[in-house]
Amino acid sequence: MQERVAATVHERERVARALHELAVTQWPSSANFILFRVSPRAGSEVWEGLLDHSVLVRDVSDWPRLEGCLRVTIGTRPENDRFLSALGEVLSA
């Protein structure tokens, strides 16, 4: 179990660094997910773009005080790479 936790923590930190490079606003996390906002794009628009790339994240943009936010759950390295690649494509479109 400790190996799985360590791998998740490592991946969360790697994804957070990559999101920083994409100029995405994010909040510190000690969990298995990262909450982020892509401004000035609407969270629902980015969510739909990711869905078009077969990448599913949680759209929390209509939750109180989370306007425009999305939440990505940390997965395996290949899953996270796919998310980051798709997000990069959505943001550049």
C-alpha positions in Angstrom: 0.0 0.0 0.0 2.8 2.4 0.8 4.2 2.0 -2.7 0.9 2.9 -4.2 0.6 6.0 -2.0 4.1 7.0 -2.9 3.5 6.6 -6.6 0.3 8.6 -6.4 2.1 11.4 -4.5 4.8 11.4 -7.1 2.4 11.6 -10.0 0.3 14.3 -8.2 3.5 16.4 -7.9 4.4 15.8 -11.5 1.0 16.7 -12.8 1.0 19.9 -10.6 4.3 20.9 -12.2 3.0 20.3 -15.7 -0.2 22.3 -14.9 2.0 25.2 -13.7 3.8 25.1 -17.1 0.4 25.4 -18.8 -0.4 28.5 -16.7 -3.3 26.9 -15.1 -4.4 28.1 -11.7 -4.4 25.3 -9.2 -4.7 24.8 -5.5 -2.3 22.8 -3.3 -3.5 19.3 -2.7 -2.7 16.4 -0.3 -5.3 14.2 -1.9 -5.4 12.1 -5.0 -6.8 14.9 -7.1 -6.0 18.5 -8.1 -8.5 21.3 -8.3 -7.7 23.7 -11.1 -9.1 26.6 -13.1 -8.4 27.6 -16.7 -9.1 31.3 -17.1 -10.5 33.0 -19.0 -12.1 29.8 -20.5 -15.2 28.4 -18.9 -14.7 25.3 -16.9 -17.6 23.6 -18.8 -16.0 24.5 -22.1 -12.6 22.9 -21.1 -14.5 19.9 -19.7 -16.2 19.4 -23.0 -12.9 19.7 -24.9 -11.3 17.1 -22.7 -14.3 14.8 -23.1 -13.9 15.2 -26.9 -10.4 13.7 -26.3 -11.9 10.9 -24.3 -10.5 12.3 -21.1 -12.9 12.6 -18.2 -12.4 15.0 -15.3 -15.0 16.3 -12.8 -16.7 19.5 -13.7 -17.2 21.3 -10.4 -17.7 24.7 -12.0 -21.2 25.0 -10.7 -20.4 24.2 -7.1 -20.4 27.1 -4.6 -17.2 29.1 -4.7 -15.7 26.9 -7.4 -16.8 28.8 -10.5 -14.9 27.7 -13.6 -13.1 24.9 -11.7 -12.3 21.3 -12.7 -11.0 18.5 -10.7 -8.6 15.8 -12.1 -8.1 12.6 -10.2 -4.5 11.4 -10.3 -4.1 8.1 -12.1 -1.2 6.2 -13.6 1.6 7.9 -15.5 0.1 7.0 -18.9 -3.4 8.3 -17.8 -1.9 11.5 -16.5 0.1 12.0 -19.6 -3.0 11.6 -21.7 -4.8 14.2 -19.6 -1.9 16.6 -19.8 -1.7 16.2 -23.6 -5.4 16.6 -24.1 -5.5 19.7 -21.9 -2.6 21.2 -23.8 -4.5 20.6 -27.1 -7.8 22.1 -25.7 -6.0 25.2 -24.4 -4.2 25.8 -27.7 -7.4 25.4 -29.7 
